[in-house]
Amino acid sequence: MPSSLTTVLARHQHAVADFTDADLPSLRQALSAVTDPRKPRGVRYVFTDLLLVFAAAVISGAASLTMIAEWASTAKSRGILPSFGAVPSVATIHRVAGLVDPVAFDAAIGAWIAARIRRGHSQQDAALAAIAIDGKELRGTKHGGGTKTYLMAAMDHATGTVLAQESVGEKTNEIPHFPELISTLGPLKNTVITADAMHTLAQQARAVTDAGGHYLFTVKTNAKTLHTQISQAGWARRKPGYQHREKAHGRISTWSLSAINAPRYVQFPGAAQIIRVHRGREDTSQDTEASTGEFVYAITSLPAKQASPKTLARLIRGHWGIENRLHWVRDTAYREDASQVRKGTTAHLMASLRNLAISIHRLTGQPNITAALRHYARDPELAAELTGL
């Protein structure tokens, strides 16, 4: 990311204009759909205003509820919160955060982000949209006897924005929650859902195709029969349909992908192609070169006329990107796994706020989230403008 503040400000001003576009709901309008859970008596602050304070603070790098309260104090001292008679206290921030329904919050911000994504797609050709689904445990919530918090997110490949999030119960896993998350995304026409091997199941494939979409699932030995059928499909006799080679960080990475029409003996709902990817890596930073490699298998409902080997490679790499574009950013920029916020559903809400902040920075064209957080931390006015406070 350029160190010049001029570049950041130019992107910021463009984003402010976009986020206040009359053709799309503003963030304030989106968050007004979240029901105020407080009793009317004694209310001092507009609920939507408090949610916007949460968002603006996290956009500026706030990693805890106390840091959100500190941001509010700084903003008030600089005249940024004119509608607030007094600064919301730490106790108020904690109390309100514990009352917010994170499911309703996720739905509101997901719809707000999706509207902008759809407009971006409509301005292009009818390119295939792709959404990656993957889960993440908030490890810090287990400290001190807290319950496990595990959240499954749906991320748009092209923009790196989060479109939906589903809470996975402590005594269950991602599998039964996958169809529920899919249902929140709406119709999936011209959209492919990518997921790891955990979801390579018939019911997950049907959940996607019933919604009008396509799937691309990794296949591992947990689906033993399917993995055997694909791995023994005579790949050695076939030349790769796509190859890629890149050098970076002291190593050379190579990719080769082969895809064939799914044979009749592959009994998987809607299967159109089976895929083999070889990933190789040569470490050139040492005196003696060390090479490693592995084969990865996948299955998709996308027919060859709609998804060439190059397109399939892009989709597979795009899915793996959810780790470093979302989960890794939440861990490194916000120290999410170190956070011990665990009362009620507050940990879920904080993860949702991080998703929103990361998505907003992505939509403003900021390639380096950590650098963007530093810029907004130095100037609370920018975050207030961006959220419409």
N, C-alpha and C positions, 0 to 999 in steps of 0.2 A: 504494500500500500504506500502511495506517495506520502512523504513526510509533510508536504506543503498543506497548510490548512486551507489554502485557496481551493484546492481540488475537493477537499471534504465539504467545504461550504457550498461549492457549486452543486455537488450532488445533493446536499441537504436542501437547498432551495428548490431544486427540481422535485425532490420527494415531497416537500411541503405542498407544493402546487398540485402534485398528483394525489396526495392523501386528502386534500380538500376539494377534489374534483366533484362537482355537483352530480355527475353521472354515476358516482359510486358513493356508498355510505362512508362517512368519516369514522374514525376510530371511536369517537364519542358516541356516535349513533349506534355503532355495533355494540359497545359495552353497555349502552342503556337497556339492552335486551336482557341483561343479567339482573335478576330480581334482587332487590334490596332486602336482606334477611333481618334487618334490625327492627326493633320495636320503635314506633314513631316518637314516643315520648323521650325527650332529651337529645334528639338527633341534632348535631351541630354542623355536619358536613354533608354535602350532596354525595350520594353513594358513587355515582359515576365519576365525580371529580376525584374521589379517593382511588378508584381503580386506575384512573389516568395518572395519578401520582405514582402508584405502584409501577405502572408501565414506564413512565419517564425515568424513574430512578433506576430501574433495571436496564433500560437502554443506556444509561450512563455508567453501568458497571456495578450497581448495588447487588451484593451477593447474599444479603440477609435482610430480615425485617427491620433490624436496628439500623442498617445502612440506608434503608428506604426512608426511615424517620429522619435520619441525618440529612439526606438529600432534600426532604421537604423543608427542614429547618433552614438550610442554605438557600433554597429557592424563595422561601418567604422573606428572608432577610434582604433579598435582591429584588423584591417587588414582583416576583413571578406568579404568585398565587393571590391575586387581588380578591377573589371571591371567598377566601378563607379568612375568617376573623382572627383566628389564632393558629399557631402551628400545630398540626396533629401530633399528639404525644406518641412516645414509643408504645405505651399501653394501648392507645387507640389503634395504632397500626397493627399491633399483634391481635387485638380483639377482632377487628374487622376482617383481617386475613383469615382468621379461624372460622369466620361465619360465611365467607364466600363459597358458593357452590362451584367447585372446579370443573365439573362436567358442563355446566351452563357456560362458564367462562371459556372453556375449550371450544364449545360449539360456536360461540359468538366470534372469537378471534379467528377460528378456522374458516368460517363463512366470509369474514372480512378479507382474509388473505386470498381465499379461493376466487373471490370476485376480481381481484387484481390479476391473478394468474390467468383466469379465463379471458380477460380483456387482452392480455399479452398474447395468448394463443390465437385469439380472433384476428389480431393484427398481422399474424403470420399465415403461412399456408397451413393446410390441414396436417400438420406434423403430428406424429404419435406422441401423446403425453405419457409420462411415466411417473409412478409413485412408488417409493420404497417403503416397506413396512418392517420395522424392527423394534425390539424392546430393550429397555435399560433399567437396571435396578439402581435405586438411590441408596447407596450403601450406608451413608451416614445415618439414615433414619433408624437403623437397627441398634445404634449405640444407646446405652442406658436403658435397655429393655423395650425400646420402641418396636413397632411392627414393621415388617418389610413393606416398602413401597416400590412397586414395579410398574412402569408405564410403557405402553407400546405406542409409537408415533408413526405417522404417515407423512413422508417428506417428498416434496416435488423434486424430481431429479434435476430439472433445468435450472431452477432458481435456488434450491437449497432451503426453501421455506417449509414450515410445518403446517399441514392442512387439517390435521386431526390428531387426537390423542385419546387413548383408552387406558383406564386403570385396570391392572391385572391383580386379582385378589391374592392374598397371601397363601391361600390353600389351593390355588389352581395354577394354570400356566397360560401362555399366550394363545394356545390352540382354540379354546372355546370363545375367546374374545376377538379373534380374527374376523369372523363374519359381522360382528357388531361394529367393529371399526370400519369395515368395508361399507356398511350401510350408511354411515355418517358422511361418506364421500359423495353420495348422490349417484346419478347415472354415470356409468363409466365408458360411454361410447368413445371410441378412438383413444382409449387409455389402457396402458398395461400396468399391472400390479407386479412388482418384484418382491420376492421374499426368500428367506434362507430355507435350509432343508427341513427345519422343524415343521414348516407349513406345506410340505410336499405331500399332501393328502387329498383324497378325492373330494371330501366335503369343502375344503378350502378352494379348490379349483372351481367347483360348482358355485360357490358363493360369488366368485369373481365373474364367471361367465353369465350367471343369472342376472347380474347387475349390468350386463352389456359390455363388459370389458374383456381383456386378455390377461393371461398370467405368464410369468416367467419365474420358475422355481428352481433353486439349486437342488441337486439330487445327491444324497449321501447314503451311507449304509444303513441308516435308520429305516429307509425304504429299501429293504434288502433285494427283493425281487426286481423292482424297477431299476435299481442301481446296477444289478447284474445284467439286465437286458440292455441297458444303454452302454455300459462299459465294454460289452462284448459285441458291439454292433459292427465290427470289422473296420475300425477307424484307420488301421495301419495301411489299408488299401486306398485311402482317400487323401487327397491333397488339401491342406487348409484353405478355407475360403477367405480368410482374413489373417493378416500378420501385421504386427506392430513392434517396433523396437525403439527404445528411448534410453538416454543416458542422463543420470542425475544423481547427486549425492554419493558419488563414488561407486556407483553400480550401474550395470546395464540390465534393463528389464526387457524381456521379450514376451510377446503374446502371439499365440496362434489359435485360431478357432475354426472348427469344422462343424457343419450342421447338415442334417439329412432329414427328409420327411420321416415322420414317426412310423415305424413298421406296424403292421396290423397286430403283431403279438404284444405290443406295448399297450396294455389296457389301463389307460388313464384318461379321465374325462376331458374331451376337447383337445387332446394332444395333436399338434400339427408338425412339430419339429423336435428332434432330440439334438443335443449339443455336447461337444467336447472341447474344452479349453485347456491349453497347456500354458502354464506360467513358468517362466524361467528367470533366474537372476544370477548375474555374475558380479562378484564383489571385486572391483578393481582398485580398492583403496589399500589393499594389503600387498606385500611383496609377492606372494603367490596367489593367483586368482582362485577363488572358490566359487563353484557353481551349484545351484540348487534348482529344483523344478518339481512341479506337481501337475496332475491332471484334475480338472474340475468338470463335473457333468451337470447338465441342466435340461429342463423340458419346458416347452412353451406351447401355447395355443395359437401363437402368431404363425400364419402360413408364410412360406418362403417368398411369395410375391409381395408381402407386406413388410417382411423383416429379413433383410439380407444378412450374411455373416457379419458385416461391418456394423450394422444396426444392432445385432444381438450382442456384439462385443461392447458397444457403447452402453447398452442397457445393463449388462452384467457389471461393468465397471461403475456405472452410475449407482447401482444398488450398494456396492461395497462403499461408496462414498458417504453413506449415511453415518458411518462410524466416525470419519474425520471431519465431516461438515456439520454434524449436529452433536453426537454424543461426546466426541473429543473436545469440541468447543465448550460445551456445558461444563465439562470437567476441568479444563485448563483456564478458560476465561472467567468462570464463575465458581470454580472449586466446588462443584456440585457434590461430589462424593465425600467431601470433608464436611459438608453442611449437616448439622444435627437437628435441623428444624424437623420436628416429627409430631407435633400436637395435631390431632385430628387429620384434616385433609390439607393442612398448610404446606406440607412438602410437595403435594401434587400441584397446588396453586403456584408455588415458587418455580417449579419446573415449567409450568404453562407460561409464566411470565418470561422465563428465559427463552422459551420457544418463540414467543412473540417478539422479544427484543432482537433475537438472531434473525428472525424473518424480516423485520423492519430494516435492519442493516443490510440484509441481502437485497431487499427491494430498492434500497437507495443506491445499490451498486458498490457497496463497500466490500472489497475482497478479503480484507483482514479484519476480523471481528474484534480482536484484542486491541488493535490500533484505533478502531472506531470507538470503542468504549473509553479509551483514554481521551480522545478528542471531546466527546460529549460530557465526560466527567469534569473537564475544565470549564465548560460553559453550559450551565443548567438551562439557559434560555433556549439553546438549540433543541434539547429534548422536549421542553415545554411546547415549542413551536411544532415539533414533529408529531406530538400526540394530540395537539389541539387544546392544551390546558389554558 
